[in-house]
Amino acid sequence: MDVEDETLRRFGALPSEASNFFAIARLRMVCSERGIMRLDAGPDAIAATLLPGRTRRSCSALLQRDGNRIIHVGRSNKPVLQRVEQFVDLWTNSERRAVTCWYSAS
């Protein structure tokens, strides 16, 4: 059982601040696993700076590559944390498909 589950078990429903704390902790772990060393989120875009050598060709038209940065441009009314989580999922899924795209382009 992890800390979040234990906290929920002991205290019941968490306030939004505590839920956000655990969501950010999960996001930090995912970013570390994926080689993302920095995330920037603004009203019009989200960008991830990757460790050198971790960028791959993306098959997603929604993601732009600029050196060691992956950028997703698009305004949304969703909360920033939710947008960032979706961006990481989009990049992760695109990264998995990149190998397939590379083979199909050969």
N, C-alpha and C positions, 0 to 999 in steps of 0.2 A: 504494500500500500504506500502511495506517495504522500507527500506533505499536504497537497491540495485535498486529496480524498480524506485524509485524516482530519483536516480542518473542517471539511464539510460534515463528516460524521460526528464530530464533537460539538460543533456550533450551529449546524443547520445552514440554511441559505446564507451566502456571503453578500456583504454589501458590494456595490459596483467597484469600489476602490480595491477591495481584496481580489475580486475576480480579475480586474485589470492587472494587478500585480502578478498573479499566477499566469495570465495570458502572456505578459511580457517575458516572464521567466521561460516559458515554453518557446516563445519566439526566439529568444537569445540562444537557446540550445539548438534549435533547428538551424539558425543562421550559422552557428559555429560548425555544425555538421556539414553544411552545404558550402562552406568556404566564404561566406559573406562576412566581411569585416566591418561594414558600415551600412546603415540604412538611413536614407533621407526621405522624408515624406512632407509634401506641401499640398496646397489645394489643387494644383494642376498636374502633379507628377509624383512618382515614387522612384527612387534610384537606389540601387545596391552596388556597393563597391566590393569587388571580389578579390580574394587573394590572387597574386600573379599565377597565371597558368590555369585558373579555374573557369575562365570564360570559354564557352563553346559556341559554335554556330547555333543560332536559335531558329526553330521552324515557325515560331509564332510571329505573326504580323503585328501583334500587340506590343512586342518588346523590341526595343532598339538597343544596339550595342555601341558603346563608345569607350574603346580601350578596355580597361578592367571594370567598366561600369555597365550595368544593365538598367535600362530606363523604361518605365511604363508611363505614357502620357495619357491623361484622361481625368476629367473632373467627375467627382462623385459626391453624393450627399451622405454616404455611409460614414460611420465613425472611422477615424484614422487607423486605429488598431485593426479593425476589420479589413480595411483596404490593404494594409501592409500584409496581413496574413494571406489575403487573396493573391497579392503580388508574389509572395514567396511560393505559394502553391502553383501559380501560373508559371513562374520561372522553373520550378522543380519539374513540373510535367513537361515543359518545353525542352528542358535539358535531357530528360529521358527519351523524348522523341527525336532529339538531334542526331543520335546515332542512326536511327532508321532513315531520317532524311539524308544523311550523308551517304548511306549505302544506296538509296534510291536515286541519288544524283550521279552516282558513279557509272 
